[in-house]
Amino acid sequence: MDDGMILTHIIGWGLGLLLFFIALVLYSEKKKKQATIPHMILRLDYLLILYTGFVLLWRYFDEDGSSFTVQAIIKGIAGLIVIVCMEMILVKLKKEKSAKAWWIIFFIALVITLLLGFGILPMGFLP
Ligand code: HEM
């Protein structure tokens, strides 16, 4: 079943978190012009995360009676929230506004995403 979709998904969000961090630091230092570059690449990367995420999610619907369909849907929703939070945090920083509420949601959603992704759902690398 491994056609590299899981790996591509992991590369996608791994790269995403990295680009998010770089843009975050640059916006915090008020280097708005420089921050635009990682921010734009991150937006393209959202598409990769979404594409691979939905392909993976689809497998749970194809597979009749998978016992993990509900967990996979929750994982997908949490993943979507992570993406929305990254974008909102960066836009708030760019406008020099507080992103506190988004940070809280970001961490909660990220923990849920990683727990479900690595800990509970059956595909992928980790046992
Ligand atoms: C930044 C956002 C995201 C992060 C950090 C993330 C993280 C992860 C992780 C850690 C795994 C497990 C990889 C493994 O077991 O080796 C995974 C798998 C998966 N992700 Fe995501 N993901 C994100 C976005 C999404 C989105 C938007 C969707 C769907 C709409 C999605 C759907 C899935 C599905 C269905 C799997 C397969 C789970 C399995 O069968 O093991 N993910 N993701």
Backbone and ligand atoms as CSV (ligand in chain L), in Angstrom:
chain,resi,resn,atom,element,x,y,z
A,1,MET,N,N,0.832,-1.206,0.000
A,1,MET,CA,C,0.000,0.000,0.000
A,1,MET,C,C,0.868,1.257,0.000
A,2,ASP,N,N,2.199,1.086,0.147
A,2,ASP,CA,C,3.000,2.297,0.232
A,2,ASP,C,C,3.479,2.756,-1.134
A,3,ASP,N,N,2.852,3.805,-1.628
A,3,ASP,CA,C,3.248,4.361,-2.911
A,3,ASP,C,C,3.961,5.694,-2.704
A,4,GLY,N,N,4.377,5.957,-1.483
A,4,GLY,CA,C,5.089,7.192,-1.205
A,4,GLY,C,C,4.187,8.344,-0.800
A,5,MET,N,N,2.874,8.086,-0.732
A,5,MET,CA,C,1.949,9.175,-0.403
A,5,MET,C,C,2.142,9.644,1.037
A,6,ILE,N,N,2.346,8.664,1.946
A,6,ILE,CA,C,2.606,9.010,3.352
A,6,ILE,C,C,3.897,9.828,3.453
A,7,LEU,N,N,4.938,9.330,2.758
A,7,LEU,CA,C,6.229,10.031,2.804
A,7,LEU,C,C,6.072,11.453,2.263
A,8,THR,N,N,5.366,11.590,1.139
A,8,THR,CA,C,5.169,12.915,0.550
A,8,THR,C,C,4.387,13.810,1.509
A,9,HIS,N,N,3.392,13.205,2.201
A,9,HIS,CA,C,2.614,13.964,3.181
A,9,HIS,C,C,3.523,14.476,4.303
A,10,ILE,N,N,4.397,13.582,4.801
A,10,ILE,CA,C,5.283,13.958,5.905
A,10,ILE,C,C,6.279,15.037,5.454
A,11,ILE,N,N,6.843,14.866,4.242
A,11,ILE,CA,C,7.744,15.893,3.721
A,11,ILE,C,C,6.978,17.215,3.604
A,12,GLY,N,N,5.733,17.124,3.143
A,12,GLY,CA,C,4.910,18.321,2.982
A,12,GLY,C,C,4.737,19.083,4.274
A,13,TRP,N,N,4.284,18.422,5.329
A,13,TRP,CA,C,4.043,19.192,6.568
A,13,TRP,C,C,5.337,19.482,7.323
A,14,GLY,N,N,6.367,18.618,7.141
A,14,GLY,CA,C,7.670,18.912,7.752
A,14,GLY,C,C,8.240,20.206,7.188
A,15,LEU,N,N,8.235,20.269,5.862
A,15,LEU,CA,C,8.678,21.486,5.176
A,15,LEU,C,C,7.792,22.669,5.577
A,16,GLY,N,N,6.500,22.409,5.714
A,16,GLY,CA,C,5.553,23.451,6.095
A,16,GLY,C,C,5.898,24.061,7.447
A,17,LEU,N,N,6.156,23.198,8.432
A,17,LEU,CA,C,6.492,23.705,9.762
A,17,LEU,C,C,7.786,24.525,9.713
A,18,LEU,N,N,8.757,24.041,8.911
A,18,LEU,CA,C,10.021,24.762,8.772
A,18,LEU,C,C,9.810,26.150,8.159
A,19,LEU,N,N,9.062,26.195,7.055
A,19,LEU,CA,C,8.806,27.478,6.388
A,19,LEU,C,C,8.013,28.412,7.288
A,20,PHE,N,N,7.066,27.841,8.035
A,20,PHE,CA,C,6.275,28.616,8.986
A,20,PHE,C,C,7.198,29.277,10.005
A,21,PHE,N,N,8.149,28.488,10.516
A,21,PHE,CA,C,9.080,28.999,11.523
A,21,PHE,C,C,9.954,30.123,10.947
A,22,ILE,N,N,10.463,29.913,9.734
A,22,ILE,CA,C,11.322,30.928,9.114
A,22,ILE,C,C,10.542,32.234,8.902
A,23,ALA,N,N,9.333,32.120,8.353
A,23,ALA,CA,C,8.509,33.307,8.106
A,23,ALA,C,C,8.173,34.006,9.425
A,24,LEU,N,N,7.905,33.180,10.437
A,24,LEU,CA,C,7.576,33.683,11.769
A,24,LEU,C,C,8.707,34.549,12.331
A,25,VAL,N,N,9.932,34.022,12.254
A,25,VAL,CA,C,11.088,34.750,12.775
A,25,VAL,C,C,11.266,36.058,12.000
A,26,LEU,N,N,11.159,35.977,10.669
A,26,LEU,CA,C,11.367,37.176,9.856
A,26,LEU,C,C,10.290,38.235,10.119
A,27,TYR,N,N,9.024,37.805,10.220
A,27,TYR,CA,C,7.964,38.776,10.535
A,27,TYR,C,C,8.190,39.377,11.926
A,28,SER,N,N,8.631,38.544,12.874
A,28,SER,CA,C,8.875,39.057,14.232
A,28,SER,C,C,9.968,40.108,14.224
A,29,GLU,N,N,10.938,39.935,13.321
A,29,GLU,CA,C,12.023,40.912,13.223
A,29,GLU,C,C,11.653,42.083,12.317
A,30,LYS,N,N,10.389,42.131,11.925
A,30,LYS,CA,C,9.857,43.179,11.051
A,30,LYS,C,C,10.515,43.196,9.667
A,31,LYS,N,N,11.081,42.048,9.268
A,31,LYS,CA,C,11.629,41.948,7.924
A,31,LYS,C,C,10.533,41.438,6.991
A,32,LYS,N,N,9.565,42.298,6.729
A,32,LYS,CA,C,8.368,41.849,6.028
A,32,LYS,C,C,8.666,41.398,4.610
A,33,LYS,N,N,9.559,42.118,3.947
A,33,LYS,CA,C,9.863,41.762,2.556
A,33,LYS,C,C,10.479,40.373,2.467
A,34,GLN,N,N,11.464,40.127,3.335
A,34,GLN,CA,C,12.117,38.814,3.313
A,34,GLN,C,C,11.145,37.701,3.720
A,35,ALA,N,N,10.234,38.039,4.626
A,35,ALA,CA,C,9.297,37.025,5.107
A,35,ALA,C,C,8.340,36.577,4.009
A,36,THR,N,N,8.101,37.439,3.042
A,36,THR,CA,C,7.160,37.120,1.972
A,36,THR,C,C,7.562,35.855,1.216
A,37,ILE,N,N,8.880,35.638,1.068
A,37,ILE,CA,C,9.322,34.493,0.268
A,37,ILE,C,C,8.953,33.149,0.938
A,38,PRO,N,N,9.416,32.888,2.184
A,38,PRO,CA,C,8.974,31.640,2.811
A,38,PRO,C,C,7.456,31.557,2.954
A,39,HIS,N,N,6.799,32.700,3.165
A,39,HIS,CA,C,5.342,32.688,3.307
A,39,HIS,C,C,4.664,32.234,2.005
A,40,MET,N,N,5.157,32.721,0.864
A,40,MET,CA,C,4.560,32.312,-0.415
A,40,MET,C,C,4.834,30.838,-0.722
A,41,ILE,N,N,6.064,30.386,-0.415
A,41,ILE,CA,C,6.365,28.961,-0.650
A,41,ILE,C,C,5.492,28.107,0.269
A,42,LEU,N,N,5.295,28.588,1.496
A,42,LEU,CA,C,4.434,27.868,2.438
A,42,LEU,C,C,3.024,27.724,1.883
A,43,ARG,N,N,2.527,28.777,1.240
A,43,ARG,CA,C,1.172,28.709,0.686
A,43,ARG,C,C,1.081,27.670,-0.427
A,44,LEU,N,N,2.136,27.544,-1.213
A,44,LEU,CA,C,2.151,26.474,-2.220
A,44,LEU,C,C,2.187,25.109,-1.535
A,45,ASP,N,N,2.975,25.051,-0.460
A,45,ASP,CA,C,3.122,23.799,0.278
A,45,ASP,C,C,1.795,23.362,0.914
A,46,TYR,N,N,0.945,24.326,1.283
A,46,TYR,CA,C,-0.385,23.956,1.801
A,46,TYR,C,C,-1.083,23.031,0.803
A,47,LEU,N,N,-0.933,23.365,-0.483
A,47,LEU,CA,C,-1.609,22.575,-1.522
A,47,LEU,C,C,-1.104,21.130,-1.526
A,48,LEU,N,N,0.213,20.969,-1.333
A,48,LEU,CA,C,0.795,19.627,-1.281
A,48,LEU,C,C,0.264,18.855,-0.069
A,49,ILE,N,N,0.226,19.534,1.081
A,49,ILE,CA,C,-0.273,18.886,2.300
A,49,ILE,C,C,-1.736,18.481,2.103
A,50,LEU,N,N,-2.525,19.409,1.537
A,50,LEU,CA,C,-3.943,19.131,1.340
A,50,LEU,C,C,-4.140,17.983,0.359
A,51,TYR,N,N,-3.417,18.031,-0.757
A,51,TYR,CA,C,-3.571,16.983,-1.767
A,51,TYR,C,C,-3.248,15.613,-1.179
A,52,THR,N,N,-2.047,15.482,-0.564
A,52,THR,CA,C,-1.653,14.178,-0.028
A,52,THR,C,C,-2.576,13.762,1.122
A,53,GLY,N,N,-2.977,14.719,1.955
A,53,GLY,CA,C,-3.870,14.429,3.079
A,53,GLY,C,C,-5.194,13.866,2.599
A,54,PHE,N,N,-5.771,14.507,1.557
A,54,PHE,CA,C,-7.072,14.034,1.075
A,54,PHE,C,C,-6.954,12.689,0.360
A,55,VAL,N,N,-5.841,12.473,-0.356
A,55,VAL,CA,C,-5.648,11.157,-0.986
A,55,VAL,C,C,-5.583,10.072,0.085
A,56,LEU,N,N,-4.838,10.350,1.170
A,56,LEU,CA,C,-4.732,9.378,2.261
A,56,LEU,C,C,-6.086,9.154,2.919
A,57,LEU,N,N,-6.812,10.250,3.104
A,57,LEU,CA,C,-8.125,10.155,3.752
A,57,LEU,C,C,-9.082,9.318,2.902
A,58,TRP,N,N,-8.992,9.503,1.601
A,58,TRP,CA,C,-9.863,8.787,0.669
A,58,TRP,C,C,-9.754,7.281,0.844
A,59,ARG,N,N,-8.558,6.829,1.178
A,59,ARG,CA,C,-8.334,5.385,1.319
A,59,ARG,C,C,-9.201,4.790,2.411
A,60,TYR,N,N,-9.512,5.610,3.408
A,60,TYR,CA,C,-10.345,5.098,4.499
A,60,TYR,C,C,-11.786,4.931,4.065
A,61,PHE,N,N,-12.180,5.683,3.034
A,61,PHE,CA,C,-13.550,5.527,2.535
A,61,PHE,C,C,-13.620,4.393,1.524
A,62,ASP,N,N,-12.524,4.192,0.780
A,62,ASP,CA,C,-12.488,3.097,-0.187
A,62,ASP,C,C,-12.533,1.741,0.487
A,63,GLU,N,N,-11.791,1.686,1.585
A,63,GLU,CA,C,-11.681,0.451,2.343
A,63,GLU,C,C,-12.970,0.229,3.112
A,64,ASP,N,N,-13.782,-0.745,2.716
A,64,ASP,CA,C,-15.052,-0.972,3.418
A,64,ASP,C,C,-14.811,-1.344,4.868
A,65,GLY,N,N,-15.479,-0.611,5.746
A,65,GLY,CA,C,-15.451,-0.984,7.148
A,65,GLY,C,C,-14.115,-0.825,7.842
A,66,SER,N,N,-13.285,0.124,7.404
A,66,SER,CA,C,-12.064,0.395,8.164
A,66,SER,C,C,-12.459,0.877,9.551
A,67,SER,N,N,-11.780,0.361,10.564
A,67,SER,CA,C,-12.169,0.740,11.917
A,67,SER,C,C,-11.577,2.086,12.310
A,68,PHE,N,N,-10.866,2.731,11.376
A,68,PHE,CA,C,-10.213,3.988,11.726
A,68,PHE,C,C,-10.762,5.197,10.976
A,69,THR,N,N,-11.885,4.996,10.266
A,69,THR,CA,C,-12.392,6.085,9.424
A,69,THR,C,C,-12.657,7.353,10.235
A,70,VAL,N,N,-13.295,7.202,11.407
A,70,VAL,CA,C,-13.632,8.373,12.222
A,70,VAL,C,C,-12.364,9.090,12.686
A,71,GLN,N,N,-11.381,8.305,13.159
A,71,GLN,CA,C,-10.120,8.905,13.597
A,71,GLN,C,C,-9.422,9.626,12.437
A,72,ALA,N,N,-9.515,9.023,11.238
A,72,ALA,CA,C,-8.873,9.636,10.066
A,72,ALA,C,C,-9.543,10.964,9.721
A,73,ILE,N,N,-10.877,11.018,9.848
A,73,ILE,CA,C,-11.600,12.269,9.562
A,73,ILE,C,C,-11.188,13.345,10.584
A,74,ILE,N,N,-11.148,12.957,11.861
A,74,ILE,CA,C,-10.748,13.922,12.901
A,74,ILE,C,C,-9.315,14.394,12.650
A,75,LYS,N,N,-8.444,13.463,12.283
A,75,LYS,CA,C,-7.058,13.802,11.930
A,75,LYS,C,C,-7.025,14.827,10.796
A,76,GLY,N,N,-7.857,14.614,9.781
A,76,GLY,CA,C,-7.909,15.539,8.652
A,76,GLY,C,C,-8.380,16.921,9.078
A,77,ILE,N,N,-9.438,16.958,9.913
A,77,ILE,CA,C,-9.959,18.248,10.389
A,77,ILE,C,C,-8.893,18.974,11.218
A,78,ALA,N,N,-8.229,18.217,12.115
A,78,ALA,CA,C,-7.182,18.827,12.935
A,78,ALA,C,C,-6.051,19.357,12.048
A,79,GLY,N,N,-5.700,18.598,11.012
A,79,GLY,CA,C,-4.662,19.039,10.076
A,79,GLY,C,C,-5.055,20.325,9.363
A,80,LEU,N,N,-6.338,20.389,8.954
A,80,LEU,CA,C,-6.838,21.609,8.310
A,80,LEU,C,C,-6.718,22.802,9.252
A,81,ILE,N,N,-7.076,22.574,10.539
A,81,ILE,CA,C,-7.012,23.655,11.525
A,81,ILE,C,C,-5.567,24.124,11.699
A,82,VAL,N,N,-4.616,23.169,11.689
A,82,VAL,CA,C,-3.193,23.545,11.802
A,82,VAL,C,C,-2.817,24.505,10.665
A,83,ILE,N,N,-3.261,24.165,9.449
A,83,ILE,CA,C,-2.929,25.011,8.294
A,83,ILE,C,C,-3.561,26.399,8.453
A,84,VAL,N,N,-4.836,26.439,8.827
A,84,VAL,CA,C,-5.515,27.727,9.012
A,84,VAL,C,C,-4.777,28.563,10.066
A,85,CYS,N,N,-4.354,27.923,11.154
A,85,CYS,CA,C,-3.663,28.643,12.226
A,85,CYS,C,C,-2.323,29.204,11.753
A,86,MET,N,N,-1.558,28.391,10.999
A,86,MET,CA,C,-0.269,28.896,10.507
A,86,MET,C,C,-0.492,30.159,9.677
A,87,GLU,N,N,-1.469,30.097,8.793
A,87,GLU,CA,C,-1.745,31.244,7.927
A,87,GLU,C,C,-2.216,32.453,8.738
A,88,MET,N,N,-3.126,32.209,9.681
A,88,MET,CA,C,-3.646,33.314,10.492
A,88,MET,C,C,-2.556,33.945,11.357
A,89,ILE,N,N,-1.699,33.105,11.959
A,89,ILE,CA,C,-0.621,33.631,12.806
A,89,ILE,C,C,0.305,34.527,11.976
A,90,LEU,N,N,0.671,34.071,10.776
A,90,LEU,CA,C,1.578,34.861,9.943
A,90,LEU,C,C,0.932,36.176,9.505
A,91,VAL,N,N,-0.351,36.113,9.134
A,91,VAL,CA,C,-1.033,37.338,8.684
A,91,VAL,C,C,-1.165,38.334,9.843
A,92,LYS,N,N,-1.474,37.802,11.038
A,92,LYS,CA,C,-1.572,38.678,12.221
A,92,LYS,C,C,-0.224,39.347,12.511
A,93,LEU,N,N,0.846,38.544,12.455
A,93,LEU,CA,C,2.178,39.087,12.712
A,93,LEU,C,C,2.540,40.162,11.701
A,94,LYS,N,N,2.204,39.877,10.449
A,94,LYS,CA,C,2.493,40.831,9.376
A,94,LYS,C,C,1.821,42.165,9.667
A,95,LYS,N,N,0.575,42.081,10.181
A,95,LYS,CA,C,-0.176,43.305,10.507
A,95,LYS,C,C,0.157,43.824,11.898
A,96,GLU,N,N,1.143,43.159,12.562
A,96,GLU,CA,C,1.568,43.523,13.904
A,96,GLU,C,C,0.425,43.498,14.906
A,97,LYS,N,N,-0.410,42.470,14.741
A,97,LYS,CA,C,-1.502,42.254,15.699
A,97,LYS,C,C,-1.223,41.003,16.521
A,98,SER,N,N,-1.930,40.878,17.631
A,98,SER,CA,C,-1.743,39.707,18.488
A,98,SER,C,C,-2.316,38.457,17.840
A,99,ALA,N,N,-1.550,37.369,17.943
A,99,ALA,CA,C,-2.011,36.105,17.375
A,99,ALA,C,C,-2.218,35.071,18.475
A,100,LYS,N,N,-2.393,35.549,19.705
A,100,LYS,CA,C,-2.394,34.662,20.859
A,100,LYS,C,C,-3.431,33.542,20.766
A,101,ALA,N,N,-4.657,33.895,20.440
A,101,ALA,CA,C,-5.714,32.880,20.369
A,101,ALA,C,C,-5.371,31.826,19.313
A,102,TRP,N,N,-4.826,32.291,18.190
A,102,TRP,CA,C,-4.465,31.347,17.122
A,102,TRP,C,C,-3.344,30.425,17.549
A,103,TRP,N,N,-2.409,30.933,18.345
A,103,TRP,CA,C,-1.329,30.096,18.865
A,103,TRP,C,C,-1.876,28.963,19.711
A,104,ILE,N,N,-2.833,29.293,20.559
A,104,ILE,CA,C,-3.400,28.265,21.441
A,104,ILE,C,C,-4.059,27.172,20.600
A,105,ILE,N,N,-4.885,27.607,19.638
A,105,ILE,CA,C,-5.554,26.631,18.771
A,105,ILE,C,C,-4.516,25.837,17.983
A,106,PHE,N,N,-3.484,26.536,17.516
A,106,PHE,CA,C,-2.420,25.881,16.740
A,106,PHE,C,C,-1.822,24.710,17.508
A,107,PHE,N,N,-1.428,24.950,18.760
A,107,PHE,CA,C,-0.758,23.891,19.516
A,107,PHE,C,C,-1.699,22.741,19.832
A,108,ILE,N,N,-2.929,23.055,20.186
A,108,ILE,CA,C,-3.884,21.982,20.464
A,108,ILE,C,C,-4.089,21.123,19.208
A,109,ALA,N,N,-4.334,21.802,18.075
A,109,ALA,CA,C,-4.592,21.062,16.838
A,109,ALA,C,C,-3.357,20.275,16.398
A,110,LEU,N,N,-2.173,20.853,16.596
A,110,LEU,CA,C,-0.940,20.161,16.184
A,110,LEU,C,C,-0.740,18.887,17.003
A,111,VAL,N,N,-0.968,18.990,18.307
A,111,VAL,CA,C,-0.809,17.809,19.165
A,111,VAL,C,C,-1.800,16.723,18.741
A,112,ILE,N,N,-3.063,17.110,18.517
A,112,ILE,CA,C,-4.067,16.130,18.086
A,112,ILE,C,C,-3.651,15.488,16.757
A,113,THR,N,N,-3.183,16.337,15.832
A,113,THR,CA,C,-2.781,15.839,14.516
A,113,THR,C,C,-1.642,14.831,14.631
A,114,LEU,N,N,-0.627,15.173,15.419
A,114,LEU,CA,C,0.533,14.283,15.535
A,114,LEU,C,C,0.171,13.003,16.285
A,115,LEU,N,N,-0.630,13.138,17.338
A,115,LEU,CA,C,-1.033,11.949,18.094
A,115,LEU,C,C,-1.823,10.990,17.219
A,116,LEU,N,N,-2.807,11.527,16.507
A,116,LEU,CA,C,-3.626,10.669,15.653
A,116,LEU,C,C,-2.799,10.130,14.493
A,117,GLY,N,N,-1.975,10.991,13.892
A,117,GLY,CA,C,-1.195,10.587,12.720
A,117,GLY,C,C,-0.173,9.514,13.050
A,118,PHE,N,N,0.645,9.788,14.059
A,118,PHE,CA,C,1.704,8.843,14.399
A,118,PHE,C,C,1.219,7.772,15.355
A,119,GLY,N,N,0.376,8.171,16.303
A,119,GLY,CA,C,0.053,7.265,17.405
A,119,GLY,C,C,-1.065,6.293,17.133
A,120,ILE,N,N,-2.067,6.732,16.370
A,120,ILE,CA,C,-3.274,5.912,16.307
A,120,ILE,C,C,-3.544,5.357,14.915
A,121,LEU,N,N,-3.418,6.205,13.900
A,121,LEU,CA,C,-3.759,5.725,12.560
A,121,LEU,C,C,-2.707,4.725,12.055
A,122,PRO,N,N,-3.155,3.715,11.337
A,122,PRO,CA,C,-2.307,2.559,11.052
A,122,PRO,C,C,-1.279,2.703,9.932
A,123,MET,N,N,-1.486,3.599,8.977
A,123,MET,CA,C,-0.520,3.687,7.884
A,123,MET,C,C,0.737,4.409,8.341
A,124,GLY,N,N,1.767,4.350,7.560
A,124,GLY,CA,C,2.945,5.160,7.870
A,124,GLY,C,C,4.070,4.388,8.517
A,125,PHE,N,N,5.041,5.132,9.015
A,125,PHE,CA,C,6.309,4.545,9.437
A,125,PHE,C,C,6.288,3.980,10.849
A,126,LEU,N,N,5.741,4.777,11.755
A,126,LEU,CA,C,5.906,4.423,13.150
A,126,LEU,C,C,4.945,3.291,13.519
A,127,PRO,N,N,5.331,2.455,14.461
A,127,PRO,CA,C,4.474,1.337,14.857
A,127,PRO,C,C,3.175,1.818,15.493
L,1,HEM,C1,C,0.056,20.740,8.932
L,1,HEM,C2,C,-0.914,19.870,8.842
L,1,HEM,C3,C,-0.713,18.366,9.012
L,1,HEM,C4,C,0.161,17.660,9.816
L,1,HEM,C5,C,1.213,18.197,10.805
L,1,HEM,C6,C,-0.082,16.246,9.563
L,1,HEM,C7,C,0.591,15.197,10.181
L,1,HEM,C8,C,0.447,13.853,9.870
L,1,HEM,C9,C,1.155,12.755,10.476
L,1,HEM,C10,C,2.166,12.878,11.617
L,1,HEM,C11,C,0.747,11.611,9.879
L,1,HEM,C12,C,1.198,10.184,10.188
L,1,HEM,C13,C,2.340,9.762,9.319
L,1,HEM,C14,C,2.809,8.380,9.697
L,1,HEM,O1,O,2.092,7.647,10.367
L,1,HEM,O2,O,3.921,8.034,9.297
L,1,HEM,C15,C,-0.261,11.965,8.904
L,1,HEM,C16,C,-0.975,11.085,8.130
L,1,HEM,C17,C,-2.216,11.386,7.559
L,1,HEM,N1,N,-2.739,12.657,7.360
L,1,HEM,FE1,FE,-1.884,14.377,7.935
L,1,HEM,N2,N,-1.098,16.129,8.642
L,1,HEM,C18,C,-1.514,17.403,8.287
L,1,HEM,C19,C,-2.531,17.721,7.409
L,1,HEM,C20,C,-3.482,16.820,6.933
L,1,HEM,C21,C,-4.695,17.144,6.216
L,1,HEM,C22,C,-5.118,18.558,5.824
L,1,HEM,C23,C,-5.351,15.959,5.988
L,1,HEM,C24,C,-6.674,15.668,5.311
L,1,HEM,C25,C,-7.532,16.506,4.896
L,1,HEM,C26,C,-4.547,14.899,6.524
L,1,HEM,C27,C,-4.870,13.554,6.489
L,1,HEM,C28,C,-4.011,12.517,6.829
L,1,HEM,C29,C,-4.319,11.110,6.667
L,1,HEM,C30,C,-5.619,10.527,6.146
L,1,HEM,C31,C,-3.175,10.400,7.101
L,1,HEM,C32,C,-2.976,8.872,7.101
L,1,HEM,C33,C,-3.003,8.353,8.500
L,1,HEM,C34,C,-2.656,6.895,8.548
L,1,HEM,O3,O,-3.358,6.127,7.927
L,1,HEM,O4,O,-1.683,6.553,9.229
L,1,HEM,N3,N,-3.418,15.447,7.088
L,1,HEM,N4,N,-0.426,13.355,8.905
